[in-house]
Amino acid sequence: MYIFPFGNEATCGETFVFLFLMDQPRSARSSENCFASWKVTPISASIIFVMMRQMHDAHRLIQQVK
């Protein structure tokens, strides 16, 4: 699990999706440990925060259903 700057936890796959949506697929591919540095603007950070929160909530719901 990785802790994001805005306090969210994410799995390896979510980290890849996060990097891909940040338009840095090259960083995601070249990152051996599923983690890479990226530049985040305040606007993109707020959008990504909402997206990651939704992914996190969806993941929790899936775990509960199982």
Secondary structure, DSSP 8 states (H G I E B T S, - for coil): -EE-TTS-EE-HHHHHHHHHHTT-HHHHHH-TTS-------HHHHHHHHHHHHHHHHHHHHHHHH-
